[in-house]
Amino acid sequence: MNDTQTKTGMSWQRIIGILGLLTATIGSLVLVLVALGFIEQLPGCGPDSGCDKVTSGVWGRIPLIEWPVSFVGFTYFTALLVAWILETPGRGIRNLMRLGMLASIMFVVVMITEGAFCRWCATAHAGNLIAWICCELLVRNQASSESGGLSKRVYVAGASVFMGLTVALAIILPLRQGMIESRNAKELASNQAEIMQGTSDESTLRLLDSRNVIGPKDAKVKVVMFTDYQCPDCKRFETQAENILRQRNDVSFAIKHYPFCPDCNPNLKANRHPNACWAARAAETARILQGAEGLERMHNWLFKNSGSFTRSSFSASLRELGFDPTVFIKTMNSPETLEAVRSDATDGFNLGIYFTPMIFINGVEYKWYLGGGNSLARTIDMAARSGSSEQVVPPNRLERLFLDWKTGRSKRFPGVVDSSWYGDGPIEVVIYGDYQHESTLTAEALIRELMREGQPLKLTFRHTPFEPKGDLWNYEVSLNMARAVEASRLLGGDEARWKAHDWAIRSSGNMSKMTIAARIAQETGLEAGALSTMMDSNEVKARLDSDDMDKKRTWKSTYPALVIDGRHVMRWKGTGIDSKALLLKIIDDAQTSKGRSGSGQG
C-alpha cells in the first residue's frame, strides 16, 4: 500500500475517530450557541445546572481576555474534523490531540471536584477521547518508515478553519452582547425610574426591617440585600457594596439572610449551600456579641471565604477577628441565632424571593441581572440625586409573582400559529408539558377549571417530553403519547387530537407504543395500524421538534412551562403560592390590556 492510499483510505479507526470528533464538535457548538444567547435553555443546561455552573464559573472563560472556553473547543474540534476528513492523522496530529486530551481530563476533574455535571461538556470530552484513542491506534499501525506528517493542504485547511471560526466568533460575540445589553438597558432604565418615584401600599414595609445595618441608619439611600454567604453573585455584589460604602456617606446597607439550605430556611427542600446556615448564624453571633462593628468584620470575612469554614479552623479565625472562640461558638449554637436567620428567610419568602441576592433600593427591587457590572453604583447615585429618601414599599409574594409575568418579554413563537386550540377565548394559554409529569396534569386541570368557570381562555398543549433521572421508560411513554396525539390530529383533525390528548392526560404507567396506539384508536375511532405508522412519520417529528424548539426559548427550564398571553408564568405553583389566585390576576390583567388595545383601535 503506498503513502497516498494510507493517508486517504478510510479504515475503521479513522471512521470512528471522525464520528468522535463530530460528536465533540456538536457538543461544543451547543455550548457556543448558549454563550452567544441564541439558545436560552437546553436539557441539562438550565439555571443552576451543572452546565451553568461550569460554563459560567471561573473555568468557563479564559482569564484576562474573557474568551469562552466553549469557543476554543468548538474551533479546535472543527479544525481537527476537517484535517481527519482530508487525510489520515499522523504523529503531528497525535501530539496535538494528546494536549487536547490533557485539557479534557483537566475539565472533567473540575466537573467532579465542583460537583457540577455538564452533559454537553461531557459529550464533547467523550468525543475527544474516542478520537484520541483512534488516533493513537492509527499512528501505531503506520509503518515505521512513514514520516507521519501531513500534507501542506491539511495544515492550511485546519489552520484556516480554526482562525476563520475564531474571527467569526470574535465578530459575533460583541454584536450579540450589544443586542442583549441594549435590551437590558431599556429594562434597567425603567427599573431605575421606578426606584426613584415608585409607589405602593405599606403592607410589606416591615419585611425590609433588619437588625444588621452597615452605614448610617439615617442614610438617604437605604439598600436592603437578602443574601447567602455561599452565593457567588452575592459575593460579587458585596464587593461592590464595600466600595460604595468607602466612597459615600449617604448610603446604608442592611443585611438579611436567605440561605439556600433547609437547615434554617424552612421554605426550601434542596440543600444547595450546605454551610450557608452556619455562616448566617455566625454573622448574627458577631452582631450579638460586638454590635455593628463585629457584624461588619464577620460579614466581610464570611464573603472573603465564600461562607465556608470548618470547626478545626474556625477557632483560629475567630481569634484573629477579635472574638472569644468559646463564647462565640456557644452563642452561635443558641436558638436566638437560628430564629433570627429563620425570620429573615421567612421575610424573603413572603417577598417572593427565589434567587439571591435580592436587593432593594429605597424599597424598590433593584433588578441587578439587567445592568451588568457597575449598575448598582449608578443606580444608588441616581437615587441619591433624586431628592427623595422615602422608602417605597415592596410588593407582597403574590404581587411579585404577578409582576414577574407582567414585566416579562412577550414572545410569539412560530409553532403556536399552527397549534390546535381548545376553547375560543381571546387570551391564549400554552402549556409545554409531559403527559407523565405530575405538574403537567396539575397545570392542565387548573386551566380547564378556569375555563369551566367562564374565564375567556383558549388552550393549546405543546409536547416537551423529558427524561427524568432513573425513569427512562417514563420518557418513552411520554414521547409515544405525544407522537400518538399529533398523529391523531393529522389523521382525524382537531376533534380526534383533543380526544387523544384527554386520554393521555388521564393515563399513566408503562405502556408500549402499540398499546398506546390501540388505546387512542379506541378513543378516536381511528385505525390503530394507520395511527402507529403515522406516529413514526416525518410530519409528526416536525411538529414535536417545533414544540421542543419553542419550549427552549422560554426563560426558565421549568416543567411544565406555562405561557399566558405570550408571557411565561415563571412560578405558578409551590410552597405558599395560591396558583388559582395568581392565574386569575394574570388573566384579569391580560383581559384589561386587550380591552384597552381594542378600544384604542376603535
Buried (B, 14 or more C-beta within 10 A) or exposed (E): EEEEEBBEEEBEBBEBBBBBBBBBBBBBBBBBBBBBEEBBBBBBBBBBBBBBBBBBEEBBBEEEEEBBBBBBBBBBBBBBBBBBBBBBBBBBBBEBBEEBBEBBEEBBEBBEEBEBBBBBBBBBBBBBBBBBBBBBBBBEEBEEEEEBBBBEEBBEBBEEBBEEBBEEBEEBBEEBEEEBBEEBBEBBEEBBEBBBEBEBEEEBBEBBEBBBBBBEEEBBBBBBBBBBBBBEBBBBBBEBBBEBBEEBEBBBBBBBBBBBBBBBBEBBEEBBBBBBBBBBBBBBBBBBBBEBEBBBBBBBBBBEBBBBBEEEEBBEBBEEBEBEBEEBBEBBEBEEBBEBBBBBBBBBBBBBBBBBBBBBBBBBBBBBEBBBEEBBBBBBBBBBEBEBBEBBBBBBBBBBBBEBBBEBEEBEBEBBEEBBBBBEBEBBBBBBBBBBBEBBBBBBEBBBEBBEEEBBBBBBBBBBBBBEEEEEEBBBBBBBBBBBBBBBBBBBEEEBBBBBBBBBBEBBEEBEBEBBBBBBBEBBEBEBEEBBEBBEBEEBEEBBEBBBBBBBBBBBBBBBBBBBBBBBBBBBBEEEBBBEEBBBBBBEBBBEEBEEEEEEEE
